[in-house]
Amino acid sequence: MKMNNCRVCGSVFYQSPLLRYENMPAVAQFLPDKDSVALDKGVRLEICQCSGCGLVQLSNDPVAYYKEVIRAAAFSEEMKAFRTKQFDCFVQKYSLKSRKVIEIGCGRGEYLSLLQQSGADSYGLEYSKESVKACKGRGLKVAQGFLDEATCQLDSAPFDAFFILNFLEHLPHPNLALRAIHNNLREAAVGLVEVPNFNMILQDNLFYEFIPDHLFYFTKDTLNTALQINGFEVLESSEVWHDYIISSVVRKKSAFDLSRFYRYQEQLMTEIECYIHQYKSTAIWGAGHQALAIIALMNLADKVKYVVDSAPFKQGKYTPASHIPIVCPDTLRSDPVDAIIVMAASYSDEVVRLIKDEFDQKIPIAILKKFGLENV
């Protein structure tokens, strides 16, 4: 089924494909043999670009075998040496010795065996039953499966790190896979994500690099976007292996811990209540959003006589949620109070000068500062 929207951000493609190729090879793996070659037919490839995030991708359906990893590079001694050095450095840099790491789409364990030799407690996930059997025959810890839901739970999770090496570009639902990985990691876990480098394809006019197996053609920017919107912080990104591969190191993002906000709220509530209790009547100066939130959160409705604000459009109204009357500054003369708390953000010092110059030099004033109440 032809795609019209980006598989990552959901935005529509530009109206016309960047390229349209006819009679292209329908597969790059599982090539036809003499018994099936007569049935083999070429396909049309449409190379499109997302108008939102800019990611270049095919509008075509994925190949039938997209869940399986097939690595011809496993036969290269140069690649083995590169991966061995890369994994050793990664494991050392992120203190992954004896820590649990997983390779998503590990094929027959070509890279997983090297990762295991680096000293990490290595696991793999692979869809092909035959490949899983081959991995287990080599003593590797590999599970049969595929990340087709964000809620997938992996055996032996959570992991301290993950690797997905030249596999993400094959997946029709990369967000689901990345979210599933994210959900099976420990807090602050790291990862190595690698994809073919579209920057090089552009630079060298490699029109022949488009194949139906690769649904995506990532630049550094579009890969970073895909990773970031799926819960990862990109720590570094580089071009490796003769610039053919974009290699991104990522860290799992976690929700902010804002529990200290509650602690500061309790501290400020104690300070404000202690201040108010010293006087028979107290006013607050400032009906901005910060003051309104504090008044509501600290239940000051029956503790404050009124709220002063210089803005005419606020005067004669009431504070939302707490329903304290908002009055003009002249009310300090007609209906005086014994103390004032100024909550006017960056205007607070100016308000204090105004009160002392125009109303009462001796009235007690406290200013809400970022660390709490400060007596003037």
C-alpha positions as CSV (number, residue, x, y, z in Angstrom):
1,M,0.0,0.0,0.0
2,K,1.5,3.3,-1.1
3,M,2.4,5.7,1.7
4,N,1.6,9.4,1.6
5,N,2.8,10.4,5.1
6,C,6.1,10.1,6.9
7,R,6.5,6.9,8.8
8,V,8.3,8.8,11.6
9,C,6.7,12.2,12.2
10,G,3.4,11.7,10.3
11,S,3.6,14.8,8.1
12,V,2.7,14.5,4.4
13,F,5.3,14.0,1.7
14,Y,6.1,16.7,-0.7
15,Q,3.6,16.6,-3.6
16,S,5.9,15.0,-6.1
17,P,8.4,12.1,-5.5
18,L,12.0,13.1,-5.5
19,L,12.7,10.2,-7.9
20,R,10.7,7.5,-9.6
21,Y,12.5,4.4,-10.9
22,E,10.9,1.7,-13.0
23,N,11.8,-2.0,-13.2
24,M,14.0,-2.0,-10.1
25,P,15.0,-5.3,-8.4
26,A,12.2,-6.3,-6.1
27,V,14.6,-7.7,-3.5
28,A,18.2,-7.4,-2.5
29,Q,18.2,-10.6,-0.6
30,F,16.8,-14.1,-1.3
31,L,17.7,-13.7,-4.9
32,P,15.7,-15.8,-7.5
33,D,17.2,-19.1,-8.5
34,K,16.7,-21.1,-11.8
35,D,13.3,-22.4,-10.5
36,S,11.9,-18.9,-9.7
37,V,13.7,-16.5,-12.0
38,A,10.9,-16.7,-14.6
39,L,8.5,-15.4,-12.0
40,D,10.7,-12.5,-11.0
41,K,9.4,-9.0,-12.0
42,G,10.8,-5.6,-11.5
43,V,9.1,-3.0,-9.3
44,R,8.6,0.7,-9.2
45,L,10.4,2.7,-6.5
46,E,9.2,6.1,-5.4
47,I,11.6,8.0,-3.3
48,C,9.8,10.7,-1.4
49,Q,10.6,13.3,1.2
50,C,8.7,14.3,4.3
51,S,7.6,18.0,4.2
52,G,7.8,18.1,8.0
53,C,11.0,16.4,9.3
54,G,12.7,16.1,5.9
55,L,13.3,12.4,6.1
56,V,13.8,10.7,2.7
57,Q,11.9,7.4,2.4
58,L,10.2,5.0,0.0
59,S,6.5,5.1,-0.4
60,N,6.6,1.4,-1.1
61,D,5.6,-1.5,1.1
62,P,8.5,-3.2,2.9
63,V,10.0,-6.4,1.4
64,A,8.5,-9.7,2.8
65,Y,11.6,-10.5,4.8
66,Y,12.2,-7.1,6.5
67,K,12.1,-8.6,10.0
68,E,15.2,-10.8,9.3
69,V,18.8,-9.6,9.4
70,I,21.1,-10.8,6.6
71,R,24.7,-9.6,6.8
72,A,27.0,-10.1,3.9
73,A,29.5,-7.9,5.8
74,A,30.0,-10.8,8.1
75,F,32.4,-12.2,5.6
76,S,34.7,-9.1,5.7
77,E,37.8,-9.4,8.0
78,E,38.1,-5.6,7.9
79,M,34.6,-5.2,9.2
80,K,35.2,-7.7,12.0
81,A,38.3,-5.7,13.0
82,F,36.3,-2.5,12.9
83,R,33.5,-3.8,15.0
84,T,35.8,-5.4,17.5
85,K,37.6,-2.1,18.2
86,Q,34.3,-0.2,18.2
87,F,32.6,-2.5,20.7
88,D,35.6,-2.6,22.9
89,C,35.8,1.2,23.1
90,F,32.0,1.5,23.6
91,V,32.0,-1.0,26.5
92,Q,34.9,0.7,28.1
93,K,33.7,4.2,27.7
94,Y,30.2,3.5,29.2
95,S,31.4,1.0,31.8
96,L,29.4,-1.9,30.3
97,K,31.7,-4.8,31.5
98,S,29.4,-7.6,32.7
99,R,26.4,-5.3,32.2
100,K,23.4,-6.5,30.2
101,V,23.3,-5.3,26.6
102,I,21.1,-6.3,23.7
103,E,21.5,-6.2,19.9
104,I,18.2,-5.7,18.2
105,G,18.2,-7.7,14.9
106,C,21.3,-9.8,15.6
107,G,21.1,-12.1,12.5
108,R,23.3,-15.1,13.0
109,G,25.3,-13.5,15.8
110,E,28.0,-12.1,13.5
111,Y,28.3,-8.9,15.7
112,L,26.9,-10.3,18.8
113,S,29.7,-12.7,19.2
114,L,32.2,-9.8,19.0
115,L,30.2,-7.8,21.5
116,Q,30.3,-10.8,23.9
117,Q,34.1,-10.9,23.5
118,S,34.2,-7.3,24.6
119,G,33.1,-8.3,28.1
120,A,29.5,-7.2,28.1
121,D,26.7,-9.6,29.2
122,S,25.4,-9.8,25.7
123,Y,21.9,-10.8,24.5
124,G,20.3,-10.7,21.0
125,L,16.8,-10.5,19.5
126,E,16.3,-12.0,16.0
127,Y,13.1,-12.8,14.0
128,S,14.5,-15.6,11.9
129,K,14.2,-19.0,13.6
130,E,17.0,-20.4,11.6
131,S,19.3,-17.6,12.6
132,V,18.3,-17.9,16.3
133,K,19.1,-21.6,16.1
134,A,22.5,-20.8,14.6
135,C,23.2,-18.2,17.4
136,K,22.3,-20.7,20.1
137,G,24.6,-23.2,18.4
138,R,27.4,-20.8,19.0
139,G,26.5,-20.4,22.7
140,L,24.9,-16.9,22.2
141,K,22.0,-15.8,24.3
142,V,19.4,-15.0,21.6
143,A,15.6,-14.8,21.7
144,Q,13.3,-15.2,18.7
145,G,11.0,-12.2,18.2
146,F,10.4,-8.8,16.7
147,L,9.6,-5.4,18.1
148,D,6.2,-4.7,16.5
149,E,4.6,-3.1,19.5
150,A,5.9,-0.3,21.8
151,T,4.7,-2.4,24.8
152,C,6.8,-5.5,23.9
153,Q,8.5,-7.0,26.9
154,L,11.9,-8.6,26.3
155,D,13.3,-11.5,28.3
156,S,16.1,-10.5,30.6
157,A,15.1,-6.8,30.5
158,P,15.9,-4.2,31.6
159,F,19.1,-3.7,29.7
160,D,22.0,-1.3,30.3
161,A,22.7,-0.7,26.6
162,F,21.4,-1.6,23.2
163,F,22.7,-1.8,19.6
164,I,20.7,-1.6,16.4
165,L,23.1,-1.8,13.5
166,N,22.0,-1.2,9.9
167,F,18.5,-2.6,10.7
168,L,16.3,0.5,11.5
169,E,16.2,1.6,7.9
170,H,14.3,-1.7,7.0
171,L,11.5,-1.3,9.5
172,P,8.1,0.1,8.4
173,H,7.3,1.2,11.9
174,P,10.5,2.6,13.4
175,N,8.7,4.5,16.1
176,L,7.3,1.3,17.5
177,A,10.6,-0.4,17.5
178,L,12.4,2.5,19.2
179,R,9.7,2.9,21.8
180,A,9.9,-0.8,22.6
181,I,13.6,-0.5,23.0
182,H,13.2,2.5,25.2
183,N,10.7,0.6,27.4
184,N,13.1,-2.3,27.9
185,L,16.1,-0.2,29.1
186,R,17.2,0.9,32.5
187,E,17.2,4.6,33.4
188,A,20.0,6.5,31.6
189,A,20.9,3.4,29.5
190,V,23.0,4.1,26.4
191,G,22.7,2.8,22.8
192,L,24.5,2.7,19.5
193,V,22.2,3.2,16.4
194,E,23.7,2.9,12.9
195,V,22.1,3.4,9.5
196,P,23.4,4.0,5.9
197,N,24.5,7.5,5.4
198,F,22.3,9.5,2.9
199,N,24.7,12.4,3.2
200,M,27.2,10.4,1.3
201,I,24.6,9.3,-1.3
202,L,23.8,12.9,-2.0
203,Q,27.5,14.0,-2.1
204,D,28.6,11.3,-4.5
205,N,25.4,11.1,-6.7
206,L,24.9,7.4,-5.8
207,F,21.6,7.0,-7.6
208,Y,22.0,3.2,-7.5
209,E,21.8,3.1,-3.7
210,F,18.0,2.9,-3.6
211,I,16.7,-0.6,-3.0
212,P,13.3,-1.8,-1.8
213,D,14.9,-3.3,1.4
214,H,15.8,0.1,2.7
215,L,12.7,2.1,3.4
216,F,14.6,5.1,4.9
217,Y,17.5,7.2,3.9
218,F,18.7,9.1,6.9
219,T,20.9,12.1,7.2
220,K,22.4,13.0,10.6
221,D,19.6,15.5,11.2
222,T,16.7,13.2,10.3
223,L,18.2,10.3,12.3
224,N,18.6,12.6,15.3
225,T,15.0,13.7,14.9
226,A,13.7,10.1,14.8
227,L,15.7,9.2,17.9
228,Q,14.7,12.3,19.9
229,I,11.0,12.0,19.3
230,N,11.2,8.4,20.5
231,G,12.7,9.1,23.8
232,F,16.5,9.3,23.2
233,E,19.1,12.0,23.7
234,V,21.7,12.0,21.0
235,L,25.1,12.2,22.7
236,E,27.2,12.2,19.6
237,S,26.9,11.4,15.9
238,S,29.6,10.6,13.4
239,E,30.2,9.1,9.9
240,V,32.1,5.8,10.1
241,W,33.1,2.9,7.8
242,H,34.4,5.0,4.9
243,D,31.5,7.5,5.6
244,Y,29.0,4.9,4.5
245,I,27.4,4.7,8.0
246,I,25.9,7.2,10.3
247,S,26.8,6.1,13.9
248,S,24.8,7.8,16.7
249,V,25.4,7.2,20.4
250,V,22.2,7.9,22.4
251,R,21.0,7.9,26.0
252,K,17.5,7.1,27.2
253,K,15.6,10.2,28.3
254,S,13.6,10.1,31.4
255,A,10.9,12.2,32.9
256,F,12.1,15.1,35.1
257,D,12.0,14.6,38.8
258,L,10.1,17.6,40.1
259,S,9.5,16.2,43.6
260,R,11.6,19.1,45.0
261,F,8.8,21.4,43.8
262,Y,6.5,19.9,46.5
263,R,9.2,20.5,49.2
264,Y,9.7,24.1,48.2
265,Q,5.9,24.6,48.1
266,E,5.7,23.3,51.7
267,Q,8.6,25.6,52.8
268,L,7.1,28.6,51.2
269,M,3.6,27.9,52.7
270,T,5.2,27.8,56.2
271,E,7.0,31.1,55.6
272,I,3.9,32.8,54.2
273,E,1.6,31.5,57.0
274,C,4.2,32.6,59.7
275,Y,4.3,36.1,58.1
276,I,0.5,36.5,57.8
277,H,0.0,35.4,61.4
278,Q,2.1,38.2,62.7
279,Y,-0.5,40.8,61.5
280,K,-4.3,41.4,61.8
281,S,-4.7,41.9,58.1
282,T,-2.4,41.3,55.1
283,A,-2.7,42.1,51.4
284,I,-0.8,40.6,48.4
285,W,0.4,42.9,45.7
286,G,0.3,41.2,42.3
287,A,-2.4,39.3,40.3
288,G,0.0,37.8,37.8
289,H,-0.1,34.1,37.1
290,Q,2.6,33.3,39.7
291,A,0.7,35.0,42.5
292,L,-2.6,33.5,41.4
293,A,-1.1,30.0,41.5
294,I,0.5,30.5,44.9
295,I,-2.7,31.9,46.4
296,A,-4.7,28.9,45.2
297,L,-2.1,26.2,46.0
298,M,-1.6,27.6,49.5
299,N,-5.2,28.1,50.4
300,L,-4.8,31.8,51.2
301,A,-8.5,32.7,50.5
302,D,-9.4,33.3,54.1
303,K,-6.0,34.6,55.1
304,V,-5.6,37.6,52.7
305,K,-7.8,40.7,52.8
306,Y,-7.4,41.6,49.2
307,V,-5.0,41.5,46.2
308,V,-3.6,44.8,44.8
309,D,-2.8,45.2,41.1
310,S,-2.0,48.2,39.0
311,A,-3.7,46.8,35.9
312,P,-7.2,48.4,35.5
313,F,-8.6,45.4,33.7
314,K,-7.9,43.2,36.7
315,Q,-9.4,45.6,39.3
316,G,-12.9,44.8,40.4
317,K,-12.4,41.1,39.6
318,Y,-11.6,38.1,41.8
319,T,-8.6,35.7,41.9
320,P,-9.6,32.5,40.2
321,A,-10.1,29.4,42.4
322,S,-9.5,31.4,45.6
323,H,-12.0,34.3,44.9
324,I,-10.1,37.1,46.7
325,P,-11.1,40.6,45.5
326,I,-8.6,42.4,43.3
327,V,-8.4,46.1,44.0
328,C,-6.6,49.2,42.8
329,P,-3.5,50.6,44.7
330,D,-5.5,53.4,46.3
331,T,-7.4,50.8,48.4
332,L,-4.3,50.8,50.6
333,R,-5.4,54.3,51.7
334,S,-9.2,53.8,51.9
335,D,-9.0,50.3,53.4
336,P,-5.5,49.9,54.9
337,V,-3.9,46.6,55.9
338,D,-1.1,45.9,58.4
339,A,1.3,44.2,56.1
340,I,1.9,43.4,52.4
341,I,3.4,40.5,50.5
342,V,4.7,41.5,47.1
343,M,4.4,38.8,44.4
344,A,5.1,40.9,41.3
345,A,8.0,38.8,39.8
346,S,10.6,41.1,38.1
347,Y,8.5,44.2,39.1
348,S,8.7,43.5,42.8
349,D,11.4,45.9,43.7
350,E,9.7,48.6,41.7
351,V,6.4,47.9,43.6
352,V,8.2,48.2,47.0
353,R,9.5,51.6,46.0
354,L,6.0,52.7,44.9
355,I,4.4,51.5,48.2
356,K,7.0,53.3,50.4
357,D,6.9,56.5,48.2
358,E,3.2,56.9,47.8
359,F,1.5,55.0,50.6
360,D,3.3,54.1,53.8
361,Q,7.0,54.2,54.6
362,K,6.7,52.1,57.7
363,I,4.3,49.3,56.6
364,P,6.0,45.8,56.8
365,I,6.7,44.4,53.3
366,A,7.9,41.0,52.3
367,I,8.9,40.1,48.7
368,L,8.6,36.7,47.2
369,K,12.1,35.8,46.0
370,K,13.3,32.6,44.3
371,F,14.5,31.2,47.6
372,G,11.4,32.2,49.7
373,L,10.1,35.3,51.4
374,E,12.4,38.2,52.1
375,N,11.5,41.0,54.5
376,V,12.2,44.5,53.2
